[in-house]
Amino acid sequence: MPKIDKLAWWQRGVIYQIYPRSFQDSTGNGIGDLNGIIDRLDYLNDGTDQSLGIDAIWLSPIYPSPMADFGYDVADYCDIHPDFGDLATFDRLVAEAGRRGIRIIMDWVPNHTSDRHPWFGESRRSRTSPKRDWYIWRDPKPDGSLPNNWGAAFGGPAWTLDEATGQYYLHQFLKEQPELNWRNPEVQAAMHDVLRFWFRRGVAGFRIDVVGFLIKDADLRDNPPDPAANPNLPPEDIYGRQNRIYTEHQDEVHDLIREFRRLADEYGPGPGGRDGETCLIGEVWSNDFNCWVRYYGEDGTGLHLPFNFGLMGRRWQVHDLRTFIDCLNGQLPAWAWPNQVLGSHDAPRIASRVGAAQARNAAMLLLTLRGTPFLYYGDELGMENGVIPREKGQDPQGLVLGMDRSRDVCRTPMQWDAGPNAGFAAPTAEPWLPVSADYETRNVAVQSADPHSMLSLCRRLVWYRRATPALHGGTYHSLDAGDERCFVYLRQAGEQRRLVALNLTGEEATIATPIQQRGRVVVSTHLDRKGTESLSGLPLRPNEGIIVEL
């Protein structure tokens, strides 16, 4: 593990994900935008503990796009969609955020473009187009059938026929998202220029969308069936029924990532990294530890932070959580810095997964574990899944595969106050997704005035973490709590020690740790408990978590 005084900002800090369409609308069109984010920067960090205290914003895509997949179908990698603003507005966001010590992380979508991108328009013009090989085109099989059996994540096959040229093009998402051919050096060069463009504008890093998909099997072999697939998947979910060994995590992808890292390292000192540090974050979906950890690169020459989605898929139960976290910390190589994710634009809200009472413990877990925490907008309020009727649905995954698979539920507008549209948009606007029904009681204004609210807890945790080396940089060691309902662990940096104890049930519990001494309770998830107590018989109320200074 790096020495504490050597930690980079992306190791010490908290990264906050904003879904720009849903954060703050400044124009009255019902869609959040960059000026809206600028208007809310003081909420994120104004330098005092009355703000959230985050260190960086990760923006979901804001590029020009037809919005078939809400920005993950990019029509121009070097501009801003008019709904969000323009490049001048983006530059002002970087500057205003920088004044508050907040860095900007862009979402980069290198696996596929929009079918409206000029590159694809040229590629599909003819089989002899100079950009034909920028995308993955194949002839039908001799019997006229698809090139292979690959499925698309949003339903149906991963191939669409272009009748004008008589070939199929590959898309593992929507047919409007054709996949780039990353084996082509010209594609690599063009996309490296995209990274340079944004680094020069002052971004501190990139979150790389589906990075494990960039290289496909050169022979396009059929994926075998997945024997563990859910037998109740809808028939159009070909993707979900396959073991995708030929479409994901190919060895050659790591060569590409090393080049991304080399390029990012060129933009250390100066406006890009500001303090000489840039950061690459990768969306890596794999339950195989060895596959996932390879994305850090040999000796740390790959991604700084391949996303750790392990906590999102675990049962909210002590044994499952502790086993996973212990294994992660025990097996990571020395150069690999961990990260923690409990919410995102692709997953149900954490408060809906574990319940409102345990959402407080989830916040304490996220912000006290070893590694970089990613906090999804609204989770600091305990926002729950929105209720989206089908006629209001926007997410193509839900519209094709069923509303139970819709990601709209975790993308509803930020709840700022009890006024019309929750303060997200003007009273006369119609938000792009319905505001959640509980906005009048669950919002920033109400919770800011309540010293015991979820928001007050998250602010306290972020600022306490920032001031405590044991939490933002120390070691992790789980402890026998003497009660299987409680997850207890020790964070330590030098002589500084902090014990975290989480009661993951709705029952009273008492922990008895191997540390036979007294400690001072400094944070309770209920925000009503402080003082010195014995660790040999420490009571925890139902759903309570605490931090203890030793």
DRENFINU-800048 format. One record per residue (C-alpha): residue in one letter; x, y, z. Coordinates in steps of 0.2 Angstrom, whole numbers, padded with zeros to 4 digits, always signed. Layout:
N
aXYZ...
END
This chain:
550
m+0000+0000+0000p+0007+0018-0004k+0012+0028+0011i-0001+0039+0018d+0009+0055+0014k+0010+0049-0004l-0008+0046-0008a-0015+0055-0024w-0031+0065-0023w-0041+0051-0031q-0035+0039-0016r-0039+0052-0003g-0055+0059-0009v-0073+0055-0012i-0080+0055-0030y-0098+0060-0033q-0107+0054-0048i-0119+0066-0057y-0132+0061-0070p-0132+0078-0078r-0150+0076-0085s-0156+0074-0067f-0146+0086-0056q-0152+0103-0060d-0162+0111-0074s-0157+0130-0077t-0167+0133-0093g-0184+0127-0089n-0184+0112-0102g-0185+0099-0089i-0167+0092-0092g-0153+0096-0081d-0138+0105-0088l-0120+0111-0084n-0126+0128-0078g-0137+0119-0066i-0122+0110-0059i-0112+0126-0058d-0126+0133-0048r-0126+0119-0036l-0107+0118-0033d-0107+0125-0016y-0119+0111-0011l-0105+0099-0016n-0090+0108-0008d-0089+0126-0002g-0075+0123+0009t-0085+0121+0025d-0093+0106+0033q-0110+0113+0029s-0107+0106+0011l-0105+0088+0006g-0086+0090+0005i-0083+0079-0011d-0067+0080-0021a-0072+0076-0039i-0087+0075-0050w-0089+0061-0062l-0101+0067-0076s-0111+0054-0086p-0110+0058-0104i-0113+0076-0110y-0108+0074-0128p-0119+0078-0143s-0130+0063-0145p-0147+0057-0153m-0150+0051-0135a-0155+0033-0140d-0146+0028-0124f-0145+0045-0116g-0128+0050-0121y-0120+0033-0122d-0122+0034-0141v-0110+0048-0145a-0111+0058-0161d-0096+0070-0157y-0083+0066-0144c-0076+0084-0144d-0092+0095-0140i-0106+0097-0128h-0124+0092-0132p-0135+0108-0133d-0146+0102-0119f-0132+0103-0107g-0123+0119-0113d-0108+0122-0124l-0089+0121-0123a-0088+0138-0115t-0100+0132-0101f-0090+0117-0099d-0074+0127-0097r-0083+0138-0084l-0088+0122-0075v-0070+0116-0074a-0065+0134-0068e-0078+0136-0055a-0076+0118-0048g-0058+0120-0047r-0060+0136-0037r-0069+0125-0024g-0056+0111-0025i-0067+0100-0036r-0060+0090-0051i-0070+0085-0066i-0070+0067-0072m-0078+0064-0089d-0087+0049-0095w-0078+0042-0110v-0088+0029-0122p-0074+0021-0133n-0083+0005-0137h-0096+0012-0148t-0102+0028-0156s-0119+0033-0162d-0125+0028-0179r-0126+0046-0182h-0107+0049-0179p-0099+0055-0195w-0087+0041-0194f-0100+0028-0195g-0109+0038-0209e-0093+0037-0219s-0090+0019-0214r-0107+0013-0220r-0106+0023-0236s-0098+0008-0246r-0088-0007-0243t-0073+0002-0250s-0075+0017-0238p-0058+0023-0230k-0067+0021-0213r-0075+0004-0217d-0063-0005-0206w-0066+0008-0192y-0081-0003-0187i-0084-0021-0187w-0093-0027-0203r-0096-0045-0208d-0104-0054-0222p-0119-0066-0218k-0115-0084-0217p-0117-0094-0233d-0135-0098-0228g-0139-0079-0226s-0139-0080-0207l-0131-0069-0194p-0111-0069-0193n-0112-0077-0176n-0124-0080-0161w-0119-0064-0150g-0133-0055-0141a-0135-0037-0137a-0137-0031-0119f-0153-0022-0123g-0161-0037-0132g-0160-0046-0148p-0145-0051-0158a-0129-0040-0159w-0129-0039-0178t-0139-0027-0189l-0140-0029-0208d-0135-0014-0218e-0145-0017-0234a-0136-0005-0245t-0119-0014-0243g-0126-0031-0239q-0116-0033-0223y-0120-0034-0205y-0112-0022-0192l-0109-0027-0174h-0118-0018-0159q-0118-0026-0141f-0131-0013-0136l-0143-0004-0147k-0143-0005-0166e-0140+0014-0165q-0123+0010-0156p-0111+0002-0169e-0095-0004-0161l-0078+0003-0166n-0064-0009-0172w-0051-0006-0159r-0039-0017-0169n-0037-0003-0181p-0023+0009-0177e-0032+0023-0185v-0046+0021-0173q-0034+0021-0158a-0026+0037-0164a-0042+0046-0166m-0048+0041-0149h-0032+0045-0141d-0034+0063-0148v-0051+0063-0139l-0043+0060-0123r-0030+0074-0127f-0044+0086-0131w-0052+0085-0114f-0036+0084-0104r-0031+0100-0112r-0047+0108-0106g-0043+0103-0088v-0052+0087-0084a-0043+0077-0071g-0048+0060-0078f-0060+0048-0086r-0072+0035-0082i-0071+0023-0096d-0087+0014-0101v-0088-0005-0104v-0069-0005-0106g-0068-0024-0105f-0078-0025-0122l-0066-0015-0133i-0058-0030-0141k-0068-0045-0147d-0062-0062-0152a-0053-0060-0169d-0062-0076-0176l-0079-0070-0170r-0082-0087-0162d-0100-0091-0155n-0102-0088-0136p-0107-0104-0127p-0123-0104-0117d-0121-0099-0098p-0127-0114-0088a-0130-0102-0073a-0141-0090-0083n-0159-0086-0076p-0171-0098-0085n-0184-0085-0084l-0176-0072-0095p-0186-0066-0109p-0183-0074-0126e-0176-0058-0133d-0162-0058-0120i-0149-0068-0130y-0135-0058-0121g-0141-0064-0103r-0141-0082-0108q-0123-0083-0115n-0106-0085-0107r-0098-0070-0116i-0080-0077-0117y-0077-0071-0134t-0085-0053-0132e-0077-0047-0116h-0060-0047-0107q-0049-0052-0121d-0031-0052-0118e-0027-0038-0130v-0038-0026-0121h-0024-0023-0109d-0012-0017-0122l-0025-0003-0126i-0027+0001-0108r-0008+0003-0106e-0008+0016-0120f-0022+0025-0111r-0012+0026-0095r+0003+0031-0104l-0006+0046-0112a-0015+0050-0096d+0002+0051-0087e+0008+0064-0100y-0005+0076-0092g+0001+0076-0075p+0007+0093-0071g-0003+0108-0076p-0022+0111-0079g-0026+0093-0082g-0021+0085-0066r-0018+0102-0057d-0007+0093-0043g+0001+0082-0056e-0011+0067-0055t-0024+0061-0067c-0035+0046-0065l-0042+0033-0076i-0058+0023-0070g-0064+0008-0079e-0081+0000-0079v-0077-0018-0078w-0090-0031-0075s-0083-0047-0069n-0086-0059-0054d-0069-0067-0057f-0056-0059-0046n-0041-0063-0057c-0049-0056-0072w-0054-0040-0063v-0038-0037-0055r-0029-0038-0072y-0036-0021-0076y-0025-0013-0064g-0010-0018-0075e+0006-0027-0071d+0015-0016-0058g+0001-0003-0059t+0002+0002-0077g-0016+0000-0081l-0032+0008-0074h-0030+0017-0058l-0047+0011-0052p-0056-0003-0061f-0074-0002-0053n-0077-0014-0039f-0095-0018-0040g-0094-0032-0028l-0103-0024-0014m-0118-0020-0025g-0121-0039-0028r-0119-0045-0010r-0133-0049+0002w-0134-0036+0015q-0128-0048+0028v-0112-0048+0039h-0105-0065+0033d-0106-0060+0014l-0100-0043+0016r-0086-0047+0028t-0080-0062+0017f-0080-0051+0001i-0071-0036+0009d-0058-0047+0018c-0054-0056+0002l-0052-0040-0008n-0040-0032+0004g-0031-0048+0007q-0028-0052-0012l-0025-0035-0020p-0007-0033-0026a+0003-0019-0017w+0000-0007-0031a-0018-0009-0033w-0029+0004-0023p-0046-0002-0019n-0063+0007-0023q-0080+0005-0016v-0097+0007-0026l-0114+0005-0019g-0124+0015-0032s-0124+0021-0050h-0135+0026-0064d-0136+0007-0069a-0142+0000-0052p-0157+0001-0041r-0155+0014-0027i-0145+0007-0012a-0159+0013+0000s-0172+0003-0010r-0160-0012-0009v-0156-0012+0009g-0171-0002+0016a-0171+0016+0023a-0165+0011+0040q-0150+0002+0034a-0146+0015+0021r-0137+0025+0035n-0126+0010+0038a-0122+0008+0020a-0116+0026+0020m-0105+0023+0034l-0098+0007+0026l-0095+0016+0010l-0086+0031+0018t-0075+0021+0031l-0069+0006+0021r-0051+0006+0013g-0051+0013-0004t-0059+0027-0015p-0078+0029-0012f-0090+0033-0026l-0106+0042-0020y-0121+0042-0032y-0131+0058-0032g-0146+0058-0021d-0139+0043-0011e-0134+0056+0003l-0152+0059+0005g-0157+0041+0005m-0167+0043-0011e-0176+0027-0016n-0181+0020-0033g-0193+0031-0042v-0210+0024-0048i-0210+0026-0067p-0226+0020-0077r-0222+0013-0094e-0229+0027-0103k-0216+0038-0094g-0202+0026-0097q-0186+0032-0106d-0173+0018-0103p-0171+0007-0118q-0167-0008-0108g-0183-0007-0098l-0193-0003-0113v-0187-0019-0122l-0183-0031-0108g-0197-0026-0096m-0200-0011-0084d-0193-0022-0070r-0176-0020-0079s-0178-0001-0081r-0164+0010-0075d-0175+0025-0075v-0179+0021-0057c-0162+0027-0051r-0161+0042-0063t-0175+0052-0056p-0172+0071-0053m-0162+0077-0038q-0174+0082-0024w-0168+0100-0018d-0183+0107-0009a-0202+0105-0006g-0207+0116-0020p-0214+0112-0037n-0203+0099-0046a-0193+0097-0030g-0183+0113-0035f-0175+0103-0050a-0184+0113-0063a-0195+0128-0064p-0213+0125-0059t-0219+0127-0077a-0207+0113-0083e-0210+0095-0086p-0195+0085-0079w-0189+0072-0091l-0193+0059-0078p-0206+0060-0065v-0200+0067-0048s-0201+0054-0034a-0217+0056-0023d-0208+0058-0007y-0199+0074-0013e-0208+0085-0001t-0201+0077+0015r-0185+0069+0007n-0175+0084+0000v-0159+0094+0003a-0168+0109+0011v-0177+0098+0024q-0162+0087+0028s-0150+0102+0029a-0161+0109+0043d-0162+0092+0052p-0146+0089+0062h-0150+0070+0063s-0155+0068+0044m-0146+0056+0032l-0138+0071+0023s-0131+0078+0040l-0124+0060+0042c-0116+0060+0025r-0108+0077+0028r-0102+0072+0044l-0094+0056+0037v-0086+0064+0022w-0078+0078+0032y-0073+0066+0046r-0065+0054+0033r-0056+0069+0025a-0048+0074+0042t-0044+0056+0047p-0028+0047+0040a-0034+0030+0047l-0050+0031+0036h-0044+0039+0020g-0027+0030+0019g-0025+0017+0033t-0025-0002+0034y-0041-0012+0036h-0043-0027+0047s-0060-0035+0052l-0063-0041+0070d-0073-0054+0078a-0088-0044+0086g-0094-0059+0096d-0111-0056+0088e-0114-0062+0070r-0127-0048+0067c-0113-0035+0068f-0099-0031+0056v-0084-0023+0065y-0067-0018+0057l-0052-0008+0062r-0044+0006+0051q-0027+0011+0056a-0013+0023+0051g+0002+0023+0062e-0004+0025+0080q-0021+0032+0074r-0034+0019+0076r-0053+0019+0072l-0065+0005+0075v-0081+0004+0064a-0096-0006+0071l-0112-0009+0060n-0127-0017+0067l-0135-0024+0051t-0151-0029+0059g-0166-0021+0066e-0163-0029+0083e-0152-0023+0098a-0135-0030+0099t-0119-0030+0109i-0102-0032+0103a-0087-0038+0112t-0071-0035+0102p-0053-0042+0105i-0048-0024+0109q-0050-0024+0128q-0050-0005+0131r-0062+0010+0131g-0065+0021+0116r-0073+0037+0112v-0089+0036+0100v-0087+0050+0088v-0100+0047+0075s-0116+0037+0076t-0128+0034+0061h-0141+0041+0073l-0131+0057+0076d-0136+0057+0094r-0122+0048+0103k-0105+0052+0109g-0093+0048+0124t-0081+0035+0130e-0087+0017+0131s-0080+0000+0134l-0077-0011+0119s-0079-0027+0129g-0098-0025+0129l-0102-0011+0117p-0121-0009+0114l-0128-0005+0097r-0146+0000+0094p-0156-0007+0080n-0149-0002+0063e-0135+0008+0071g-0117+0010+0066i-0103+0019+0075i-0086+0025+0073v-0075+0024+0089e-0058+0033+0092l-0046+0021+0101
END
